[in-house]
Amino acid sequence: MLILNKISTLLLVVAMLPLTSCTADKKFRTEISYLDLCKQYYANNNEKITGKVFIEQVALPEKPGKNQIIINPYNTCLFKATDHTKEGVLETKRKLQFMRNDYSRRNPFSSNGKYFFVYSRGGNWHLYDAKTLKYIKLLPMAGDAEPVWDTRNENKIYYLPPNGGLEIKSIDVETGSIKIEVNFKDRLQWSSAAHIWTRSEGSPSSDRRYWVFNVDDVDFKGLGMFTYDLDEDKVLSQYDYKANHKSRPDNVTMSPSGKYIVASWAKEGTFYFDKAFKVKRKIYMGTQHSDISIDKQGNDTLIWSHYSNVYPKQYTGWVVAYNFTENKYYKLFRIYVDGRTTSMHFSGKNHDKPGWVLVSTYNNNKDDNYWYNNKVFAVELSEGPKIVNLSSTYNKHDSYWSEVHAAVNNDFTKILFNSNWFNSDSDNIDAHIINLPPNFFK
C-alpha cells in the first residue's frame, strides 16, 4: 500500500466553477453542462491514481454547493448532483429529506445519458437532467418500485408497485404517459400470487428482454420464482419453493446475458440456475453484498465480499469473482489485512464497458487511512487486477441510509453515490456524480 502525504493546494480547495452563465445585464441565464466543465478539468488533471493507494487530504473541503466542482485528490471530476433542502420539497411537502442514490445494483442513468433518478425520504423518486443537474420533477413511482431504464426507448422506465404487485408498468418521462406493460394475474401457477418482485436487488438482462421474479402471497410468504420473456410476452418457466424444499430467498436477479438466474438464500447459499430451472449450481454459502458484471471476454461474472469461513473456505477474507461460463473463481483483493475490514457495495451495470466492477466502501473497523477505506474505486475483472481510485466518499456512516451506494452507468462515464459530507444526520444526504472521460477505461 502506498500513502501519499502531500498534495497540492489545488486539491485542497473547492473550485467555484458555476453551472450558469449570464449576459452583461444579468437578465438572462443559460445553462452550462457540467460535462463541459469536466472537460476543462481533465485537460489539466489527466493522471489516473491507480493501485492500493491512500492519499491523505490534510485539509478537507467544506460541504460544497451544487454549482461547484469538488477537487478531490484522486484526479476525477466530482459534482454535488442534488440539493435536498430545496429540490422536491414543494412536491413532497417535506422540509428536509435525503436525496440519494437508491442502490448500487440499480443503474440510475438513462441509456442516452440524458436523465438520472434519485430516491428520497418518504418513498419518493425524482428525475434530474444528467447534463445540467437540473431538477425536473417528481416521478409517479413509490417506495420499493425497482425502476429500470429501458435500452431501446431511452425515455422509458419500467417499474413495479411498492414491494411488487402483479404488474410491470412503464412511464415515458418526457410525455408522462403511464402504461401497463404486462399483468401476471391468472398467468402463474400459484392462485394466491399477489406480489412479484426481485426483493429490491435484482435486474433484468442487459437488453431488458429476460426477467426473473420472486412470487409472494398477500402476506409476503414466498411461493416460488419464474422467468419471463418481455419481447415475446411469455412466462418461460416456474419454480416452486415448497416442491423444491426451499425457503423464500433474500433476492433474485437475472444475469446481464440473460442466460443465468442468481438466487441468494442466507442459510442455504447463493445459487445460479438456467432460465428453465433445470441447471443449478451452488456458488457460495450464504448471501453477501454482490453484483453481476461482464468481464472482457463477455462472461457473466458475480462479485461479492466473502467474509465468512464458509464454502468455498479458501476465499475467506477476499473480494471474489466467479465466472459462470468457465465455472472459475478468482480473487480480486484482500479484505482482512492486519485486523482491518470494511463493508462495501458493488455495481456491475457498466455493460457497454465490460471488464470492470465499481466498489464503494463504508463502515471500516480500524484506521481511516488504509487504501480501501471510505472510497469509490474500480477493480478490473482479472487475476491480479488493476485498481483505479476514483474518489473519497466524504461520508460518515451511521445507519443504512448513510451507507455509500455507488452505481455506475452503461459505459462507465458516470457514477452516482450518496454522501452526508461527514454529517451523521440520516436526512442530510445528497447524491454526487463522478464524471469520467469516455476513454478513461481503455
C-alpha positions, 0 to 999 in steps of 0.5 A, a space after each residue: 500500500 502506498 500513502 501519499 502525504 502531500 498534495 497540492 493546494 489545488 486539491 485542497 480547495 473547492 473550485 467555484 466553477 458555476 453551472 450558469 452563465 449570464 449576459 452583461 445585464 444579468 437578465 438572462 441565464 443559460 445553462 452550462 453542462 457540467 460535462 463541459 466543465 469536466 472537460 476543462 478539468 481533465 485537460 489539466 488533471 489527466 493522471 489516473 491514481 491507480 493501485 492500493 493507494 491512500 492519499 491523505 487530504 490534510 485539509 478537507 473541503 467544506 460541504 460544497 454547493 451544487 454549482 461547484 466542482 469538488 477537487 478531490 485528490 484522486 484526479 476525477 471530476 466530482 459534482 454535488 448532483 442534488 440539493 435536498 433542502 430545496 429540490 422536491 420539497 414543494 412536491 413532497 411537502 417535506 422540509 428536509 429529506 435525503 436525496 440519494 442514490 437508491 442502490 448500487 445494483 440499480 443503474 440510475 442513468 438513462 441509456 442516452 445519458 440524458 436523465 438520472 433518478 434519485 430516491 428520497 425520504 418518504 418513498 419518493 423518486 425524482 428525475 434530474 437532467 444528467 447534463 445540467 443537474 437540473 431538477 425536473 420533477 417528481 416521478 409517479 413511482 413509490 417506495 420499493 418500485 425497482 425502476 429500470 431504464 429501458 435500452 431501446 426507448 431511452 425515455 422509458 422506465 419500467 417499474 413495479 408497485 411498492 414491494 411488487 404487485 402483479 404488474 410491470 408498468 412503464 412511464 415515458 418521462 418526457 410525455 408522462 404517459 403511464 402504461 401497463 406493460 404486462 399483468 401476471 394475474 391468472 398467468 402463474 401457477 400459484 392462485 394466491 400470487 399477489 406480489 412479484 418482485 426481485 426483493 429490491 436487488 435484482 435486474 433484468 438482462 442487459 437488453 431488458 428482454 429476460 426477467 426473473 421474479 420472486 412470487 409472494 402471497 398477500 402476506 409476503 410468504 414466498 411461493 416460488 420464482 419464474 422467468 419471463 420473456 418481455 419481447 415475446 410476452 411469455 412466462 418461460 418457466 416456474 419454480 416452486 419453493 415448497 416442491 423444491 424444499 426451499 425457503 423464500 430467498 433474500 433476492 433474485 436477479 437475472 444475469 446481464 446475458 440473460 442466460 443465468 438466474 442468481 438466487 441468494 438464500 442466507 442459510 442455504 447459499 447463493 445459487 445460479 440456475 438456467 432460465 428453465 430451472 433445470 441447471 443449478 449450481 451452488 456458488 457460495 454459502 450464504 448471501 453477501 453484498 454482490 453484483 453481476 458484471 461482464 468481464 472482457 471476454 463477455 462472461 457473466 461474472 458475480 462479485 461479492 465480499 466473502 467474509 465468512 469461513 464458509 464454502 468455498 473456505 479458501 476465499 475467506 477474507 477476499 473480494 471474489 469473482 466467479 465466472 459462470 461460463 468457465 465455472 472459475 473463481 478468482 480473487 480480486 483483493 484482500 479484505 482482512 489485512 492486519 485486523 482491518 475490514 470494511 463493508 462495501 457495495 458493488 455495481 456491475 451495470 457498466 455493460 457497454 464497458 465490460 471488464 470492470 466492477 465499481 466498489 464503494 466502501 463504508 463502515 471500516 473497523 480500524 484506521 481511516 487511512 488504509 487504501 480501501 477505506 471510505 472510497 469509490 474505486 474500480 477493480 478490473 475483472 482479472 487475476 491480479 487486477 488493476 485498481 483505479 481510485 476514483 474518489 473519497 466518499 466524504 461520508 460518515 456512516 451511521 445507519 443504512 441510509 448513510 451507507 455509500 451506494 455507488 452505481 455506475 452507468 452503461 459505459 462507465 462515464 458516470 457514477 452516482 453515490 450518496 454522501 452526508 459530507 461527514 454529517 451523521 444526520 440520516 436526512 442530510 444526504 445528497 447524491 454526487 456524480 463522478 464524471 469520467 472521460 469516455 476513454 478513461 477505461 481503455 
